[in-house]
């Protein structure tokens, strides 16, 4: 379904109506009550404090934590995007990653191997060998050996929730501590090692066979927590594993710590109930509370100082791309630059209620490769500190634009953002109408170069580079000789493909790709969304794991 809206007259009124905290971003604001405006500086300072590693102290044990979590109707440990509560505490993988993308061995014995710690590989082949410790025990007391690793990988490979393993053939046990993984070819794409070896929970085959539910309604792993009880759609309780196999503290990472005796996950999806649970004391923590509810616990909110709000950036890059085909008015690079220099990102975020973080490039600090480049230090329209009307007018004067109406293709969910962007451009005489589509028709509409001039949407990946691939790799179009935004620039495409290799994923190449993008005004990173965890005041360190998974048991606390 498509809907065209001329968005140049009432946009200013919408900007003002959405400026208060409490308005749901991208949705109509409720008039029943008005939330207080939080002190964002205080919230940011809290986030920094709760990630200060000098606060790590694993000697203080909290008796229990009750945390609100998304609903779970199965506990199955399979799938490459498994986000079931408790799984990262109960189960373990060969390797795992920190929230910043640093890989470390868990079951893999990093004292062996020369290709990577814990892994060997013969150049030119698709064979990789991983070594594991010889003293791993699961919660049922079973010894976990290489055959259990092979079982877990082969089982997950055949699971419908597994993706990205197209080259995998099979895993076989060589002996009790050696596992051989065979692929159809040598692996070289960026991040392949993590996307394979950090994406499979290891389950003892005997424990799996002993489970009457096939581990869908119970849990048995090797982790620092073990299963207690589960009610589908209601709650899950786990407790500290006092017989955890890894007793060598020098080999334990923070994610492997157990600083809480019992963790109860309450499956509560309604944010008003989550807020009320914190206020009444029935909840100690909340995973991903909605922004308007989290505001009530920030400085200036009615419940400030009751708990701590921990914000962190979501993985999505919300972007504005230009249609560079000859069919579009935006084939004019000067017009594209005028548009991007006219966008006031900070004003846009304020108008949307403050629930977003500004981007300084087509890059998001959620990803581990963000810190490789000083994005804000590269002088582009994306890093400008404010809108300079003279610069905008300079590019407009150099363009062939004569007041025609541009079409902004946008999924209707983001119509509020599109309306504000249209208002900002209208201030410079650039006329924009919104073409609202649903998710089902967005891609097919974008594939028509005559249907749009600008598009606002979001993208994600495992790295910034892989988010770029979706919109800007020739390989993602049927013709294979241009991007999905109709850019034809072979040098830019080749550089992107180079960035997506293990050897080519360098700061120099990433910066060069972005500088070429900005020089030609192909695209603009606009903002990233934020999530908000609620933690008690005695929490001094918040532990996030791979993919920013919240790990309440590995958090640190002070004496109550």
C-alpha positions, 0 to 999 in steps of 0.5 A: 500500500502506498500513500502520498502526503505533501509534507511542507505546511504542518510539519512545524506544528508536528515538530513542536508537538513531539518535543517532550519526553513521553511521546512515543518516537514515530507514533502519535503522542498520548494526551492522557499524561505528560512525562517529565523531560529527563536530564540526558547528560545525567543519563549518559554519565550513569551509562559511563559509570556503569561501564567503568571496569574499575567498578568490577568486583566479583566478591559481592554476591546478591541473593536474587534478581527479578528481571522483566524480559521479553516473552519466551515460549521455548527455551531451545538453545538452537539458532544463530540469532538465539536471544532466549533469556538465560541461554547465555548464562546456562549454555556456553560456546566454543568462543564468545565475544564481548559487547565491543566484539573482542573474541575469547575462548570459553570451551576452546583451549586457547593455549593450543592452535596457531591459526587463531588461539584454540584453532588450527587451519591449513591454508587453501583448505576448508578444514578448521580444527578447534581444541577444547579443554579436557575437564568440561562438565555440564549441569547433569555431571556429564563430561562434554567432549569433542563428540558433543561439540560435533553433535551441537553444530550438526544439529544446529546446522539442520535447525530452521533458525540457523542462517549464514552457514551456507559453506558448512559441511559437517563437524567431526570429533577427531578425539575427545578434545579435537573437533574438525570443521569442514567447509566447502571452501576456505573462509575469508569474508569479514567476521566469518569466524565469529559468525560460526564459532560464536554462534552455537551453544554446546550441548552434551548429547546425552543430556539432550537425549535425556530431556523429555522436551528436547531442551525446549522446556528445560535447560542443561548446559555448562555455564555458570548458571543452571536451570530451576523452573520454567512456565511457558510465557510466564517465567524462568528461574535459574540459579548459580552453578556451584560446581562450575567446571572452569575453576581457573579464575585466570581463564574466566571472563566477566561474562562467566561470573555468577554474582547473583544467587537466583535470577527470575525472568518475568515475561512482561511485555507491557511497559506500564506493567514493567514500570509499575513493577519497578515502582512497587519493588516486584522487579529489580531490573528491566530489559529494554524499557520503553523510552517514555517509561524510562523517562520517569526514572531519569532526572526530572522524572517522578521516580528519579533516584529510585533506580538507575537507567542504563542506555545503550545504542541499538544496532540499526543505522537510520539513513537517508539515501539519494536516488543517483539514477538519471531518472531522478532530480537527485542525480545532481550531486550539488542538489544532493549536497544541498539536501544533506547539508540542510538536514539538522540531525540534532533538531530532528532528534529533539523533535522526535522526543530525544530517544535517538543518538546522532550519527556522524557518518553512515556508521553506528558505535554499536559495532566493533569496527566503529572505533577504528575510524574517527568519524566525527573528525572527518569533515563532511555534511554528516559531521557538521556542528550546525546547519550553515545556510550559506553552504546550503545555498551555495550548493543549491545555486550550483545545482539545476534544481528549480523548485520541483517536488522531490519524492521521499520514499519512506516506510510509514512507521517513520512518517514523523521523521520524514515530515520533519525532514521535509520541513527542514528542507522546505526552509531552503525552498526544497520541496518534498512529498512523502511516498509512504509504503509498507515493508512489503512494498518498500524494496520493489518501490525502491527498485523503480528509479522513477518512483522516488528521489530520496529514501529514509530507512534503516539497516543493520549487520554484524559490522558497519561494513556489512550494513553498508553492503545491503544498500551499496553492494552491486551484488544486491541488485538484479543487474549487478552493475549498480547499487540499490540507490543506482550509484554506478561507481566501480571503484567505490564498489570494489573498495566496499568488497575489500572492506568486507574481507578479513585482510581488507577490513582496515581503518584506512579502507573504511575511511576511504570508502566513507570519504568517497561516499560523502564526496559524492553525497551518496548517503547520510547516516541520520540517527541510531535508536537507544534502548534502556535497561533498568538496574537497581541502585546497588548495581555498579557495573552492567555486563553486556555480552555478544550482540549486547545481550544483557547478563544480569548474573555477571553484573557487579553490586555493592553490599546492600 
